[in-house]
Amino acid sequence: MSDHRAAYGLAADFDPFERIEADTLALAAAADGRFALPVAGCPGWSVADLVWHLLEVQQFWAAIVAG
């Protein structure tokens, strides 16, 4: 498969797996001890709901990428 990132002005040295790991760790740190709090941008959702949703999305895409 060709790497077309340069044609779109995207960073060629960007590692999406490093970014996903860093963002996941940041989410875990931000959510720690705050699971019952409401999420302002998601009416009716708690931090626990948002974390669960984001992890489901990650698992979905991991399964797609893995084939």
DOVORO-216325 format. One record per residue: x, y, z of N, C-alpha, C, CB in turn. Coordinates in Angstrom, 2 decimals. Each point is the difference from the previous one (the first is absolute). Glycine has a CB too. Example, Ala and Ser with C-alpha at 12.3 -4.5 7.8 and 13.67 -1.06 7.14 Angstrom:
2
@n_east: 13.19 n_north: -5.69 n_up: 7.80 ca_east: -0.89 ca_north: 1.19 ca_up: 0.00 c_east: 0.90 c_north: 1.20 c_up: 0.00 cb_east: -1.89 cb_north: -1.17 cb_up: 1.25
@n_east: 1.54 n_north: 2.22 n_up: -1.97 ca_east: 0.82 ca_north: 1.19 ca_up: 0.06 c_east: -0.77 c_north: 1.09 c_up: 0.73 cb_east: 1.18 cb_north: -0.63 cb_up: -2.15
***
This chain:
67
@n_east: 0.85 n_north: -1.17 n_up: 0.00 ca_east: -0.85 ca_north: 1.17 ca_up: 0.00 c_east: 0.89 c_north: 1.24 c_up: 0.00 cb_east: -1.85 cb_north: -1.24 cb_up: 1.22
@n_east: 1.50 n_north: 2.20 n_up: -2.05 ca_east: 0.78 ca_north: 1.24 ca_up: -0.09 c_east: -0.31 c_north: 0.93 c_up: 1.16 cb_east: 0.05 cb_north: -0.23 cb_up: -2.48
@n_east: 0.94 n_north: 1.03 n_up: 2.82 ca_east: -0.18 ca_north: 0.99 ca_up: 1.05 c_east: -0.26 c_north: 1.35 c_up: -0.66 cb_east: 1.51 cb_north: -1.29 cb_up: 1.61
@n_east: -2.74 n_north: 1.76 n_up: -1.56 ca_east: -0.40 ca_north: 1.23 ca_up: -0.68 c_east: -0.05 c_north: 1.21 c_up: 0.92 cb_east: -1.29 cb_north: -1.40 cb_up: -1.57
@n_east: 1.86 n_north: 1.27 n_up: 2.76 ca_east: -0.10 ca_north: 1.10 ca_up: 0.97 c_east: 0.65 c_north: 1.28 c_up: -0.52 cb_east: 0.00 cb_north: -1.67 cb_up: 1.83
@n_east: 1.12 n_north: 1.56 n_up: -2.51 ca_east: 0.70 ca_north: 1.20 ca_up: -0.49 c_east: -0.86 c_north: 0.76 c_up: -1.01 cb_east: 2.21 cb_north: -1.15 cb_up: 0.36
@n_east: -2.97 n_north: 0.44 n_up: -1.18 ca_east: -0.84 ca_north: 0.64 ca_up: -1.00 c_east: -1.09 c_north: 0.87 c_up: 0.62 cb_east: 0.44 cb_north: -1.92 cb_up: -1.51
@n_east: -0.81 n_north: 1.61 n_up: 2.75 ca_east: -1.03 ca_north: 0.77 ca_up: 0.69 c_east: 0.58 c_north: 0.94 c_up: 1.06 cb_east: -1.57 cb_north: -1.88 cb_up: -0.41
@n_east: 2.87 n_north: 2.02 n_up: 0.43 ca_east: 0.64 ca_north: 0.89 ca_up: 0.96 c_east: -0.02 c_north: -0.54 c_up: 1.42 cb_east: -0.65 cb_north: 1.87 cb_up: -1.45
@n_east: 0.53 n_north: -3.18 n_up: 1.60 ca_east: -0.02 ca_north: -0.62 ca_up: 1.32 c_east: 1.41 c_north: -0.39 c_up: 0.42 cb_east: -2.34 cb_north: -0.84 cb_up: -0.40
@n_east: 2.57 n_north: 0.81 n_up: 1.68 ca_east: 1.32 ca_north: -0.37 ca_up: 0.52 c_east: 0.30 c_north: -1.46 c_up: -0.36 cb_east: -0.23 cb_north: 1.68 cb_up: 1.89
@n_east: 1.37 n_north: -1.90 n_up: -2.51 ca_east: 0.39 ca_north: -1.35 ca_up: -0.40 c_east: 0.55 c_north: -0.79 c_up: 1.18 cb_east: 0.49 cb_north: 0.85 cb_up: -2.30
@n_east: -0.04 n_north: -0.17 n_up: 3.34 ca_east: 0.59 ca_north: -0.69 ca_up: 1.14 c_east: -0.99 c_north: -0.18 c_up: 1.16 cb_east: 2.23 cb_north: 0.93 cb_up: -0.68
@n_east: -3.48 n_north: -0.66 n_up: 0.43 ca_east: -1.04 ca_north: -0.10 ca_up: 1.02 c_east: -0.32 c_north: -1.47 c_up: 0.26 cb_east: -0.96 cb_north: 2.24 cb_up: -0.69
@n_east: 0.99 n_north: -2.64 n_up: 1.94 ca_east: -0.34 ca_north: -1.38 ca_up: 0.37 c_east: -1.36 c_north: 0.02 c_up: 0.70 cb_east: 2.46 cb_north: -0.64 cb_up: 0.23
@n_east: -3.52 n_north: 0.19 n_up: -0.91 ca_east: -1.33 ca_north: 0.06 ca_up: 0.60 c_east: -0.11 c_north: -0.84 c_up: 1.26 cb_east: -0.92 cb_north: 0.40 cb_up: -2.26
@n_east: 1.68 n_north: -1.49 n_up: 2.34 ca_east: -0.08 ca_north: -0.85 ca_up: 1.19 c_east: 0.56 c_north: 0.70 c_up: 1.24 cb_east: 0.18 cb_north: -2.02 cb_up: -1.48
@n_east: 0.87 n_north: 2.79 n_up: 1.29 ca_east: 0.54 ca_north: 0.79 ca_up: 1.12 c_east: -1.01 c_north: 1.04 c_up: 0.45 cb_east: 2.34 cb_north: -0.36 cb_up: -0.84
@n_east: -3.01 n_north: 1.00 n_up: -0.12 ca_east: -0.99 ca_north: 1.03 ca_up: 0.32 c_east: -1.20 c_north: -0.61 c_up: 0.74 cb_east: 0.73 cb_north: 1.33 cb_up: -2.03
@n_east: -1.20 n_north: -2.48 n_up: 1.55 ca_east: -1.13 ca_north: -0.67 ca_up: 0.64 c_east: 0.37 c_north: -0.39 c_up: 1.43 cb_east: -0.80 cb_north: -0.86 cb_up: -2.23
@n_east: 2.00 n_north: 0.32 n_up: 2.41 ca_east: 0.43 ca_north: -0.39 ca_up: 1.35 c_east: 0.08 c_north: 1.22 c_up: 0.92 cb_east: 1.28 cb_north: -1.92 cb_up: -0.98
@n_east: -0.67 n_north: 3.00 n_up: 0.50 ca_east: 0.13 ca_north: 1.21 ca_up: 0.82 c_east: -1.37 c_north: 0.57 c_up: 0.35 cb_east: 2.21 cb_north: 0.49 cb_up: -1.10
@n_east: -3.11 n_north: -0.44 n_up: 0.13 ca_east: -1.34 ca_north: 0.55 ca_up: 0.26 c_east: -0.80 c_north: -0.89 c_up: 0.95 cb_east: 0.04 cb_north: 1.05 cb_up: -2.27
@n_east: 0.13 n_north: -2.36 n_up: 2.16 ca_east: -0.71 ca_north: -0.92 ca_up: 0.89 c_east: 0.50 c_north: 0.15 c_up: 1.43 cb_east: -0.32 cb_north: -1.59 cb_up: -1.90
@n_east: 1.62 n_north: 1.72 n_up: 2.06 ca_east: 0.56 ca_north: 0.21 ca_up: 1.34 c_east: -0.46 c_north: 1.33 c_up: 0.58 cb_east: 2.00 cb_north: -1.37 cb_up: -0.62
@n_east: -2.08 n_north: 2.40 n_up: -0.21 ca_east: -0.48 ca_north: 1.31 ca_up: 0.46 c_east: -1.48 c_north: -0.07 c_up: 0.40 cb_east: 1.67 cb_north: 1.14 cb_up: -1.50
@n_east: -2.46 n_north: -1.87 n_up: 0.73 ca_east: -1.41 ca_north: -0.18 ca_up: 0.35 c_east: -0.13 c_north: -0.71 c_up: 1.34 cb_east: -0.60 cb_north: -0.09 cb_up: -2.43
@n_east: 1.38 n_north: -0.96 n_up: 2.63 ca_east: -0.05 ca_north: -0.75 ca_up: 1.26 c_east: 0.37 c_north: 0.90 c_up: 1.17 cb_east: 0.57 cb_north: -2.12 cb_up: -1.22
@n_east: 0.46 n_north: 2.94 n_up: 1.05 ca_east: 0.43 ca_north: 0.90 ca_up: 1.07 c_east: -1.07 c_north: 1.06 c_up: 0.29 cb_east: 2.40 cb_north: -0.38 cb_up: -0.66
@n_east: -3.01 n_north: 0.91 n_up: -0.40 ca_east: -1.03 ca_north: 1.03 ca_up: 0.19 c_east: -1.26 c_north: -0.56 c_up: 0.64 cb_east: 0.91 cb_north: 1.20 cb_up: -1.98
@n_east: -1.23 n_north: -2.44 n_up: 1.68 ca_east: -1.24 ca_north: -0.61 ca_up: 0.51 c_east: 0.16 c_north: -0.57 c_up: 1.40 cb_east: -0.62 cb_north: -0.52 cb_up: -2.34
@n_east: 1.84 n_north: 0.23 n_up: 2.75 ca_east: 0.25 ca_north: -0.66 ca_up: 1.27 c_east: -0.69 c_north: 0.72 c_up: 1.16 cb_east: 2.19 cb_north: -0.81 cb_up: -0.90
@n_east: -3.08 n_north: 0.09 n_up: 1.58 ca_east: -0.70 ca_north: 0.56 ca_up: 1.15 c_east: -1.13 c_north: 0.95 c_up: -0.34 cb_east: 2.10 cb_north: -0.26 cb_up: 1.20
@n_east: -2.43 n_north: 0.39 n_up: -2.47 ca_east: -1.03 ca_north: 0.95 ca_up: -0.43 c_east: -1.12 c_north: -0.67 c_up: -0.79 cb_east: 1.75 cb_north: 1.78 cb_up: -0.05
@n_east: -1.87 n_north: -3.09 n_up: 0.16 ca_east: -0.92 ca_north: -0.75 ca_up: -0.87 c_east: -1.45 c_north: 0.41 c_up: 0.15 cb_east: 1.58 cb_north: -1.86 cb_up: 0.14
@n_east: -1.99 n_north: 2.35 n_up: 1.00 ca_east: -1.41 ca_north: 0.36 ca_up: 0.21 c_east: -0.33 c_north: 1.42 c_up: -0.48 cb_east: -0.01 cb_north: -1.55 cb_up: 1.95
@n_east: 1.01 n_north: 2.34 n_up: -2.26 ca_east: -0.25 ca_north: 1.39 ca_up: -0.41 c_east: -0.69 c_north: 0.06 c_up: -1.36 cb_east: 1.99 cb_north: 0.72 cb_up: 1.32
@n_east: -2.84 n_north: 0.30 n_up: -1.52 ca_east: -0.64 ca_north: 0.15 ca_up: -1.31 c_east: 0.99 c_north: 0.57 c_up: -1.02 cb_east: -2.22 cb_north: 0.35 cb_up: 1.13
@n_east: 1.95 n_north: -0.63 n_up: -2.40 ca_east: 0.82 ca_north: 0.52 ca_up: -1.11 c_east: -0.80 c_north: 1.12 c_up: -0.65 cb_east: 1.17 cb_north: -2.25 cb_up: -0.40
@n_east: -0.66 n_north: 3.47 n_up: 0.48 ca_east: -0.74 ca_north: 1.17 ca_up: -0.49 c_east: -0.37 c_north: -0.12 c_up: -1.48 cb_east: 1.19 cb_north: 1.38 cb_up: 1.70
@n_east: -0.30 n_north: -1.89 n_up: -2.50 ca_east: -0.25 ca_north: -0.09 ca_up: -1.44 c_east: -0.86 c_north: -1.19 c_up: -0.40 cb_east: 2.16 cb_north: 1.11 cb_up: -0.32
@n_east: -2.51 n_north: -1.95 n_up: 1.26 ca_east: -0.81 ca_north: -1.20 ca_up: -0.27 c_east: -1.11 c_north: -0.09 c_up: 1.04 cb_east: 1.99 cb_north: -1.21 cb_up: -1.03
@n_east: -3.06 n_north: 1.98 n_up: 0.85 ca_east: -1.08 ca_north: 0.01 ca_up: 0.99 c_east: -0.50 c_north: -1.42 c_up: 0.34 cb_east: -0.67 cb_north: 2.27 cb_up: -0.84
@n_east: 0.56 n_north: -2.55 n_up: 2.12 ca_east: -0.47 ca_north: -1.29 ca_up: 0.46 c_east: 1.10 c_north: -1.05 c_up: 0.15 cb_east: -2.13 cb_north: 0.55 cb_up: -1.08
@n_east: 3.36 n_north: -0.20 n_up: 0.70 ca_east: 1.11 ca_north: -0.93 ca_up: 0.09 c_east: 0.88 c_north: 0.35 c_up: 1.19 cb_east: -0.05 cb_north: -0.33 cb_up: -2.48
@n_east: 0.58 n_north: -0.71 n_up: 3.10 ca_east: 1.02 ca_north: 0.19 ca_up: 1.05 c_east: 1.36 c_north: -0.24 c_up: -0.63 cb_east: -1.60 cb_north: -0.73 cb_up: 1.85
@n_east: 2.64 n_north: 1.04 n_up: -1.10 ca_east: 1.36 ca_north: -0.27 ca_up: -0.47 c_east: 0.14 c_north: -1.50 c_up: -0.28 cb_east: 0.92 cb_north: 1.97 cb_up: 1.33
@n_east: -1.51 n_north: -2.80 n_up: -0.49 ca_east: 0.07 ca_north: -1.46 ca_up: -0.23 c_east: -0.63 c_north: -0.37 c_up: -1.34 cb_east: -0.09 cb_north: -0.39 cb_up: 2.48
@n_east: -1.06 n_north: 0.99 n_up: -2.82 ca_east: -0.65 ca_north: -0.26 ca_up: -1.29 c_east: 0.91 c_north: 0.38 c_up: -1.15 cb_east: -2.24 cb_north: 0.38 cb_up: 1.05
@n_east: 2.88 n_north: 0.79 n_up: -0.95 ca_east: 0.88 ca_north: 0.48 ca_up: -1.06 c_east: 1.22 c_north: -0.90 c_up: -0.15 cb_east: -0.78 cb_north: 2.33 cb_up: 0.43
@n_east: 1.39 n_north: -2.71 n_up: 0.67 ca_east: 1.17 ca_north: -0.89 ca_up: -0.05 c_east: -0.40 c_north: -1.33 c_up: -0.65 cb_east: 0.98 cb_north: 1.10 cb_up: 2.08
@n_east: -2.09 n_north: -1.67 n_up: -1.64 ca_east: -0.46 ca_north: -1.27 ca_up: -0.57 c_east: -0.21 c_north: 0.13 c_up: -1.51 cb_east: -1.10 cb_north: -0.58 cb_up: 2.19
@n_east: 0.45 n_north: 1.66 n_up: -2.61 ca_east: -0.26 ca_north: 0.22 ca_up: -1.43 c_east: 1.31 c_north: 0.09 c_up: -0.78 cb_east: -2.15 cb_north: 1.20 cb_up: 0.58
@n_east: 3.09 n_north: -0.41 n_up: -0.09 ca_east: 1.26 ca_north: 0.17 ca_up: -0.71 c_east: 0.78 c_north: -1.31 c_up: -0.09 cb_east: 0.07 cb_north: 2.36 cb_up: 0.77
@n_east: -0.11 n_north: -3.16 n_up: 0.28 ca_east: 0.69 ca_north: -1.29 ca_up: -0.04 c_east: -0.69 c_north: -0.96 c_up: -0.96 cb_east: 0.76 cb_north: 0.35 cb_up: 2.37
@n_east: -2.09 n_north: -0.30 n_up: -2.45 ca_east: -0.71 ca_north: -0.82 ca_up: -0.99 c_east: 0.41 c_north: 0.39 c_up: -1.42 cb_east: -1.93 cb_north: -0.25 cb_up: 1.59
@n_east: 2.06 n_north: 1.55 n_up: -1.84 ca_east: 0.41 ca_north: 0.47 ca_up: -1.33 c_east: 1.42 c_north: -0.49 c_up: -0.31 cb_east: -1.49 cb_north: 2.05 cb_up: 0.23
@n_east: 2.38 n_north: -1.97 n_up: 0.74 ca_east: 1.37 ca_north: -0.49 ca_up: -0.21 c_east: 0.00 c_north: -1.50 c_up: -0.30 cb_east: 0.87 cb_north: 1.80 cb_up: 1.52
@n_east: -1.65 n_north: -2.57 n_up: -0.78 ca_east: -0.05 ca_north: -1.45 ca_up: -0.23 c_east: -0.58 c_north: -0.32 c_up: -1.37 cb_east: -0.24 cb_north: -0.36 cb_up: 2.46
@n_east: -0.78 n_north: 1.11 n_up: -2.88 ca_east: -0.58 ca_north: -0.20 ca_up: -1.32 c_east: 1.05 c_north: 0.19 c_up: -1.09 cb_east: -2.24 cb_north: 0.76 cb_up: 0.88
@n_east: 2.94 n_north: 0.38 n_up: -0.82 ca_east: 0.99 ca_north: 0.29 ca_up: -1.04 c_east: 1.20 c_north: -0.92 c_up: 0.09 cb_east: -0.75 cb_north: 2.35 cb_up: 0.01
@n_east: 1.12 n_north: -2.80 n_up: 1.17 ca_east: 1.09 ca_north: -0.96 ca_up: 0.13 c_east: -0.37 c_north: -1.31 c_up: -0.70 cb_east: 0.70 cb_north: 1.04 cb_up: 2.19
@n_east: -1.96 n_north: -1.46 n_up: -2.06 ca_east: -0.45 ca_north: -1.22 ca_up: -0.66 c_east: 0.00 c_north: 0.18 c_up: -1.52 cb_east: -1.40 cb_north: -0.57 cb_up: 2.02
@n_east: 1.00 n_north: 1.74 n_up: -2.49 ca_east: -0.01 ca_north: 0.28 ca_up: -1.44 c_east: 1.42 c_north: -0.03 c_up: -0.55 cb_east: -2.08 cb_north: 1.39 cb_up: 0.26
@n_east: 2.99 n_north: -0.72 n_up: 0.41 ca_east: 1.39 ca_north: 0.07 ca_up: -0.47 c_east: 0.66 c_north: -1.38 c_up: 0.04 cb_east: 0.15 cb_north: 2.39 cb_up: 0.83
@n_east: -0.47 n_north: -3.16 n_up: 0.20 ca_east: 0.60 ca_north: -1.33 ca_up: 0.14 c_east: -0.52 c_north: -0.97 c_up: -1.05 cb_east: 0.24 cb_north: 0.41 cb_up: 2.44
@n_east: -1.40 n_north: -0.08 n_up: -3.01 ca_east: -0.56 ca_north: -0.86 ca_up: -1.04 c_east: -0.79 c_north: -1.07 c_up: 0.59 cb_east: 1.85 cb_north: 0.48 cb_up: -1.45
***
